[in-house]
Amino acid sequence: GSSPAPPTSQPTCPVNALKLGLCVDVLGGLGHIGLGNPVENACCPVLGGLLELEAAVCLCTAIRLKLLNINIFIPLALQALITCGKNPPPGFICPLL
């Protein structure tokens, strides 16, 4: 049996991660009240044209650029992806920069 070759490069974010800054700010503000329209308004338009893996990587990059705690924000970011109709790969972990 042959196994698929591992990907040769890390997934990257094809959009300017700074555009996701507002989305990440919204996630931070909604940490205790849940997700709703602000996520759809701030995140979904930017993530809309991306593949699911790209969208997840972009959110990771934006969180890192803002020097936020990855462990707190990643679950929120993954929930935002789902809110926007994107399903991150099972077991997705933010790649190291």
N, C-alpha and C positions, 0 to 999 in steps of 0.2 A: 504494500500500500504506500502511496505517496501522500505526503502532507503538503498543504499549501505553503508556499514560500512566505516568510515573514515580510511585512511591508518594509520597503527600503528607506522610507523617510517618515518622520513624525508627521502627523496631521497638522496642518497649519490653518491659521485664520485668514481667509481671503479678503476680509474687510478691515478697515482701520479700527483696531480695538477701542480707540478713544470714542468712537461712535457709540460704543456700548457703555460708556461711562454713566450716562443717565440711567440706563437700564440697571446697572449695578447699584447706583444710588437708590433707585426705587426698591430694589431687593433689600438693601440695608434698612430702609425706612419701614419695610413691611415685615420685618423679622418676627414681630409679635402679633400682627393683626391678620396674617394670612395674605393670600394673593388675590388679585382682582384686576379691575380695569387698568390701574396704573401700569401693571406689568404688560398687559396687552398693548397699551399705548406706547410705552417706552422701549420695550424689548422686541415685540413681534415684528414691527416694520423693519428693523435692522436684521433680524434673524430670518426673515421670510424667504429670502432667496438662497439660503445656505442649505447644504446637506446637513443631516442631523449631527454627524460627527464634527463637521466644521463649526456648527453653531455651538456645540458644547466646548470645543477648543477655544472659540472666540470669547465665550463667557469666562473661561478659566484665565485667559490672557488678560481680560479687562479687570478681573478681580486681583490678579497679581500686580498689574500696573498701578492699582490704587492701594497696594500694600495692605490689603485686607486679609483677615484670617480665613484661609482657604477652608479649614474644617467647618467653620460656621456658614460660609457663604455657598459652598458647593451644593449642599442639599437644596438651598433656596434657588440656586441657578438651575439645577436639574428640574425642579418643580416649575420654574419659569419656562423652560424648554417645553415641558409637557403642556403648559397653559397655551403656548404658541403652536401646538400641534406637532412638535418635534419629539421623538422618542430617542433619547441618547442610548448608545449601545449598552447592553447589560454589563454591569461591573465597570462602567466607565470611570477612569481615574484621570485627573488633570495631568497632562504631560509636563515634565520639567522644562523650564525655559533654557 
